[in-house]
């Protein structure tokens, strides 16, 4: 009887402590902010809040304003009357926009109009599909027209089989009016078919309305040129990567000034994410990864003076700065996240170095939750470097207990691992389910210098794998880590990492979860759509037998060559319209696990791409994720006394 009462009290205590924590259902009720700009009078921030509806399986949006000096948010119906429309020319005469245009014959009925019920696609080159859509011969084009009702649009890329905005993610940030309203600048990769799939050579073009002629403003640079903006004095400014085929190259800030191209960040050991000019044109503010976070920086613009260019970090803390919205007096308006909080809009006073939170979309929800704790840890790698490792501890953490622990493997592979807030790989939710999370800033992460970032290319299964194991082994020394219940999870390159570690982990882990991961580097090269990525990171195609780097990618660093060592349960997740890491990767991995007799499960989302975007699918993802961990790490028995 006493034992029964003790067990009941223990269960009641555990239930009480487990109440007010993040759940999958709650995560998918949070509002998601998109800042739209500062109002015409400079007094308010305009933003959108999208809230997922699981019942409707979609998101619903509302628009709001909030005063920059603080106050209550007000819902609005017509944002157009409040915001300056950047797509209207400075003189108000014209408006620029984009729409899709049919250019190439691809479908059977394009070639054979009398066979209009045929279902066939005919391609003469690559780029036949991209991200999650097949190429049907349609391209995004930039148009302009008179700013009046019924005006006819003029296609400034008429007849060209190129995209602007860039697919799949480009929008109206890919084009802008010149300050005098006489020309339009736009981003475009003017390559088609196989050459498009092999190159990252976008340029910034300028179309002159009077002459109808187009000039290449970034001719001679062969990597990405993106994000064209003009300074207050009319100087074209953009972000530039130098090397063709390297999508994660150092992103520099370039200003075209009096016939010269000035690289303001050439001598700074970092990479720029986004930027905006100060209102007086004396500085450029930008966001960049640094030491496991995203922070706000500034760089002065010297013009032709002999004043030295100086990059200065402005903000600092265990949070991420996103979305440079604009300026109001001494304040810069941004969004901020951390691992416990989705984005909210903040103002930062550049003179007082103080923060003010302007929106509270999810504040009430978070105030009811016990939050996880994030800690910085610096681990010595096998080659003697110091590596930042984020350690996320469960809510109501008790160091006298042992917790199952997950090694999180970031994708990219050159993306930063910062204080971001994911609605899928959500560290707060993992911790709320009773897991310690170990998230290393391993080789390839941005924010630790260009050399650290580049070390992963052509070395996918090398030093980075030692970095992962160094991280989990170091944290496992803590008494609160249950070394008998370690798991390893990740997506994309993180999924590759899971597949690779499954063959070399020496029984460290008791379970694996891989989402849209690269399992077979050779078939990956043969089916992915952005061939330039694998050309760069693998070193070339698999048939180049004398190419040492490439052959290592397809042999030593190919997860399929270690499957004979697999002995651990594995959950494999795959999107059906993921053309970056196509479906065969997940199928091959699941088939190998099943034939080897390993406990495994295949979670297949036919209508999802490299991500999971539909609310009901996302909730199934979360439920299956934690169900698998419960099955293989016995979470229900996790909090045992030492």
N, C-alpha and C positions, 0 to 999 in steps of 0.2 A: 504494500500500500504506500509506504513512504517513498519507495522507488518510483511508483507511478506518479505521485504528487510532484516529486522532484523533476521528472521528465516533463510533466505538464507545465510547471513553472518555467523550466528552461525553454520550452517551445514558445510559451507566451512572451518571454523576454526576447527571444530571437525574432519573433513576429513583430513585436513592438519596435525593435531597432531597425527592422527591415521595411517598415511602413514608409514613409515619406522619403523615398529614394527614386531616382529616375527609372522609368520602365519604358519598354518599346512603345506602348500605347501613348504614354505621355510625351515621349520624344516626337511622335508624329502628330501632336496637337500644337506644338510650338509654332509661333509666328516667325516668318523668315523675312528679314528686312532687305530691301533694295533701295539705296538712296538714289534719288533722281536729279538732285541739284539744289541750288540756292535760289530762292524766289527773286523776282525782278527787283524788288525793293531792298534786297540784301538782308532782310530781317528774319527770314524763316528757311528751314530745311524742308524740302518736299521729298516724300518717300513712299514706297509701296510696301505693304505687308501681305505676303502670301501665306495662307493657312491651309494645310492639307486637310481634306475631308476623306476619311477612310470609307465612309458610306458611299460617297459619290465617286470615289477612286480618282480624285483630281484635286487640284488646289484652287482656292478662291482668293481673289485679291481685292484689297481696298487701298485707297490713297489718303495720305495724311500730310499735314504740315505741323511743325512745332517751331516755336520761337528759338532763335539761336542763343538768346540770353536766358532761356529756360521758360518752362510753362507747360500747359496742358496741350496734348496733341489734339488736333481738330481734323475730323474726316472731311474730305473734299470730293467733289464729283468731277470737276473739270480742271485737271492739272495744267492744261495748255495755257490757260489764262494767267497762271501764276509763274510759270517757268519761262525763261528765255529759250527759244527754240533755236538751237545751234544750226539746224538744217535750213533755216531761212537766211538768205544772203545778207551781208551787213547793210546793204542799201534797201533791203526789204523787197526787191523786185522778183527774186526767184526762190524756189525751194528745191533742195536736193533730196533724193530718196533712192531706194533700191528695190528692184523686183527681179524675179526669175524670168529668164528668156530661153526659149527653145532654139538651140543653134545646131547641134549635131544630130545626124541620123543614127539611132541606136536600136529602136524597136523594129520588129518585123514589119509592122504596118507603116513605118517610116519609109522602108525600102519597097514594100509591096502593098500599096494602098488598097488593092482589091482583096487582100488577105487580112482584113481589119480585125478578125477574131483570132489571129495568131497570137501566141504568147511566147515570144522569143526575143532575146537581146543579142546584138552582134557587136563585138568590140575588136578594134584593130590595135589597141595598146592598153597599157595599165591605166590606173585610176578608174577602173570600171566599177569600183565601189569605194566608199570612204566613210569611216567611222561606223555608221549604222544605216547607210542608204546606198542603193545602187545608182549609178550614173545613167540617167535616161536622156542625156543630151541637153540638159537644162543648166544654165549658169546664172549666178547672181550678177546683175549689172547695175551700175550707178546711172541714174537719170537726173535731169533737172528740168524744170518748167517754170513758166511765169506763175507768180504767187497770186493766182486768181482762179475763180471757179471755172471749170471746163477747159483749162489750158492743156495743151498736148505736151507730153514729155519727150525729151530728147535723150537718147541712149548714147552716152559718151564712150561706150565700148562696143558700139554697133558692129555686129558680125563676128566679134572675137569670142573664141571658145575658152575664155578665162573667167575666173570668179573674182568679183569684188562687190560686197564683202567676201572675205575668205571663208570657205566652208571647212569644218562644219559649225564653227562657233563665232565667226565674225559678225559684227553688227554695224551700226552707223558710226562707231568709233573708228572704222576703217576709212572714213572720208571726212573732209572738212573744207569749208570755204576759206579762200585767202582773205586777209583783212580788207582788201579793196573790192572784194566781191567779183573780181574779173576772172578768177580761175577756181578750179576744184582740185584738191589733192586727194589721191586715193591709193590704197594698198592693193597690190595685185602680184600674183606669181604668173608671169606670162609664159607659161610652159603648159603643154598639153600631153595627155596620154602617159606613156612610159617616162618621159622626161619630167613630168609633174611629180610622179611617184618617187623619183630618184633625187629630187632637189628641194632645198629650203629657200631658194633664191627669190624671195619676194622683194619688190622694189616699191618706192613711192613715186607715183606719176602725177604730173600736173597737166590738167586739161584747160586750155585757154578758151573761154567762151566766144571771144571775138574772132579768133582765127580758126577755131575748131581743131587746133593741133595739140598733140600730147608730147610732153618731154619727160624723160626719166631723171628725177632729182637725185637718185642714189646710184646712178650708173657707176660700175666699177666695184661695188660691194656685192659679194656673192652669197651671203647668208641672209637671215631674216632682217628686213627693214619694216618696222611696224609703228603703230600709234602716232600718226602725224598730228602735230599741233603747231600753232603759231604763238610766238611770244607776244607780249603787249606791244612791242615795237615792230612786229611783223616778220620775225625770223622763224623760218621753218625749223621745227625741232622734232626729233623722233628717236625711237629705240633701235639699236643696231647690233646684230650678231655678225661676225666676220666670216665664219667658215661655212661653206655650202655643205649641207647634209648633216650638220650638227645642231639639233634642235635645242640643246641645253647649253649652248655656247654662252660666254660672258655677254650679258646684255648691257650695252653702253648707251649713254645719253649724248646725242649728237645735236649740235646747233649749226645751221647754215647761216653764216654771218659775213656779210660783205664779200661774198665769193669764196669764203673759206669754210670748211667743215671742221668744227671744233668739237673734240671729244672731251666732255667735261668730267668723265669718270675713268679715263684711260689709266690713270695711276692709282686708282682705288681698287683694292682686292675684294671685289664683290660684284653682284649682278643686280640690275635694276628691274623691279617688277612693274611699276607704273609711276607716272610723274605729272606734275602740274606746275606751271609758272606762278610765281607770286604776282600780285596785282601791279606792283611797281616795276616788274621786269628785271629786278636786280638778283633774284635767286630762283632756283628751281628746286621744288620740294619733291621727294620721291620716296617710295616704299621699297624696302629690300630686306631679304632674310639676313639675320645675324644671330649666331649662337643659339639656335633653337627657337627663335621668335621672328616676327616680322615687325620692323620698326620704321619710323619716319626719319628721313635724312634731309639735309639741304646741301646744295652746292651753289656757290656764288658764280655769277656770270661776269667775267672781267672785260668782255668786249676786246678792244684792241689795246687796253692798258697793260701795264707790266705787273699788275696785281696777280698773285698766284691763285690758281684754282684750288679751293679747299673744300673737301667733303666732310660734313659734320653730322654725327648722329644726334637727333633731337630728342627722341623719346627712348625710354628704357624701362623694362619691367617684364614680368612673366605673363605677357599677353601678346596678342597679334594686332597690328594696325592694318586695316584694309581700307579700300574705297576712299581715295582722296577726293572728297566731294567739292571742296572749294574753300574760299577765305572770306572772313567777315571781320574787318578791323584787325585786331591782333590774334584772332582765333582762326585755326584751321579746323575744318569739319571732316571727320573720318568715321569709319566704323571700327569697333573693337570686339575681339573675341578672346576667350581663353578656354581651356579644356572643360570647364564647368558651365560656360555661358555661351549661348548663340549670339550672333551679332546684334549690337545696339549702336545707335549713333551717338558720338561724343564730339565735344569741341575741346580743343587743346589750345591754351593761351601761350603763344610763343614767347611772350615777355615774362610772364609769371611762372611758366612751366607747370601749369595746373590743369587738371582735367575736370570736365563737367559732363555728366551723362544727360543727354537730351531726350532720349526715348526710353520707354520702359515696357516694351512689347511683352517680354517674358519675365519681368522682374517679380511679379506676384507669384508666378509658378515656382521660380527658383527659391523664393523666400520660405517656401514650405518644405524644401528638400534638405536632407543631410547631404553635404557635398563631399566629393572625393578630394584628396589632397595630392598635389603634384610636387615632386621634389626633383631638384637637379642632382645628378650624380656624375662624376667624371671618372671614367674607367681608362686604365692604361691598356692600349691595344698591343697585339703581338709584335708590332714594329715600333713600339715605344712612343706612340702618339697619345694625346689626351682626347678622349671621345666623350661628348656629352650624351648622357642617357637620361631620358625622362622616366621617372618611376611614379606611377599613379596608384595611390592607396585607396582601399574601399572606404566608404563613409563609415563613421564610428569605428575607425581602425583601432585595433587592439594588438599591440606588439607582442603580447603574451600568447597569441594564437597563431596557428599556422594557416596560410592561405594558399589555394592553388594559384598558379602564376602563369601569365601568358607573355610570350615573346611576340611583340608586334613587329612585322616586317613591312616597311613603307614601300609604296610603289614608286614609279618614276621612270628609271631609277634615280634621276637627278633632281627630284623634287624635294623641297625642304620639309622637315618634320618639326612643326612649330606648335604654338598654342592655338591651333585652329579648332573648329568645332564641326565635326562631321555628323551627318544624320544617318550614317550607316556604320562606319568604323568609329563609333563614339566611345571614347575612353571613359567618360563619365558613366555611361551605361554598363560597360564592362566591369568597372569598379563597383557599381551599385549591385551587380550580380555576385559580388563576393570575390572578385579576382584582383590580384595585384597585376598591373600591366607594366612591362618593361619595353620602352620604346627608344632604341638607340639611334643617334644621329650618325649612322655608319657611313663608310666611304660612299661618295656620290651625293651626299646631302649638300644643298646650297646653304650659305651662311657661315661657312668655316674656311673661306678662301677658295680661290679658283682651283688651286692644285688639288685640294681635298675633293672638290666636286668632280674633277675630271678623272680621278683615279679609278672610277668604276668602269669607264668605257673600255671595252675589250678585255675586261677582267671580272666578268659577272660572277664567276664562281671562285674567285681568288681571295684577296685580302678582306673583302666585304664579308665573306662567310666567317672568317676568323673574328671580325668585328662583332657579328651577331653572337657568336659563342662566347666571346670575352664578356659581352654585356650580361648575358643570362647567367654565366658562371659567377661573375662578380656579385650580382644581386642575390644569387642563390646562397651566398654565404650568410645572409641575414637569417636570423632565427625564425622570423615570421614567414619565410618562404618554405612551402612544403615541396621539397625536391622530388618527392614521389609523384607529384601531380603538376608537371610542367606541360604547357601546351605551346604551340607555335602557329600563328595565324598571319594572313596577309593577302593582298590582292595585286594583280598586275605583275610588276617586278617583284612585289611582295609575295605573290603566288608562286612565281618562279623560285623565290628563296625558300618557300615552304617545300616545294618539290625537290629542290636540291638538298636542303638540310635533311629531308626524310631519308636520304641515302648515306649521310655522313655523320649523323648526330650522336652516334655511339650510345644509343638508348637514353639520352637525356630526356626526351619528350615522350609523353604518353598519348598525345593526340596532335593532329594537324588539321588545319582548315585553309584551303587554297581557293581564292576567287579569281576567275579569269586570269589564271597564271600561265606563263610560258612553260610547257612541259617538254617540248621537243624543239630545240633551236633550229634544226634543219627544216622541218615542216612549217615552223613559224616563218622562216625566211620565204618559203614558197607560197604562203597564203596571206600574210599581212598586207595591208594596203599602202602604208607609208614606208616604202622600201628603204628610203634614205636612213631611217632610224636604225634598222638592222645592219645596213651597210656600215654605218658609223660604229655602233656599239658592238657588233660582232666582228668587225674588221673586214667584211666583204662576204661574198657568196660562198656556199659550201663546196662548189666545184673547183675553187682555186686551191689546188692541192699544195702549191708552193707557198701559200700565204699562211705563215705561222700563226698569226693572231686569229685568223678566221678558223683555221683547223682546230685550234684550242677551243673556240666557242662551240664547235659542232662535235667535239669529242670529250675532252676533259670537263668542260663546263656545261655539257648537255645533261640535264637531269635523267634522261632515259638510260644513260649508261651506268646509273647507280641503282636502278630499280631492283636489282637482285638483292640489295641490302635492305629494302623496305620491310618493316616488321611492325608498323605502328598504324592504328586506325586513322583514316583520313576522310574528311568531308571535302568534296570537290564541287564548286559552284561555277556555273557557266551561263552567260547570256547568249541567246540565240542569234541576235543581230549585232554581236560584237565582232567587227571586222578588223579591229586593231590586234586583238588576240583571239583568233577565230575559234569556232566551236570545237574543231578537231583537237585542240590542245586539251580541253577538259575531257573529251571523249577518250583520248589515248590514255590519259592518266587514270581515269576510272576503270577502263578495261584492264590496264596493267594491274591495278590494285585487286580487282575482282579475281582475275586469273591466278594471282598469287595467293588468294585465299585470305586477304587482309580485310578486316571490317572496314567497309567504305560505303559512302552514300553519294549519289549524284543529284544535286539540286539544280534543275534546269529552268531557266526563265526564257521562254521562246521569244517574247516581245521586248526584252531588255537588252541594252547595249553593254558597254564596258562598265556601266553603272546600273543601279536599280532605282528607278525614278517614280514608278507608280506606287501610291500609298499602300494598297493592299499587298502588292508584291513585296514592298519593303518590310511590312510587318511579318509576312511569311519568312522572309530572309532572317529577321531578328529572332523569330521563334525557333527556326531550325538551327540557327547558330548556337543559341544557348541550350537547346535540347541536345544537340550533339555534345557540347561540353559537359552537360550533366551526365550523359551516357558514358563518356569516356574519361572524365576527371572526377566523377562522383561528387559534384558540388554540394549535394545535400548533406554530406558529412565533412564539409570543408573546415568548419571552425572548431577544431578539436583542441582541447587544452594541451599545453606542452608538458 
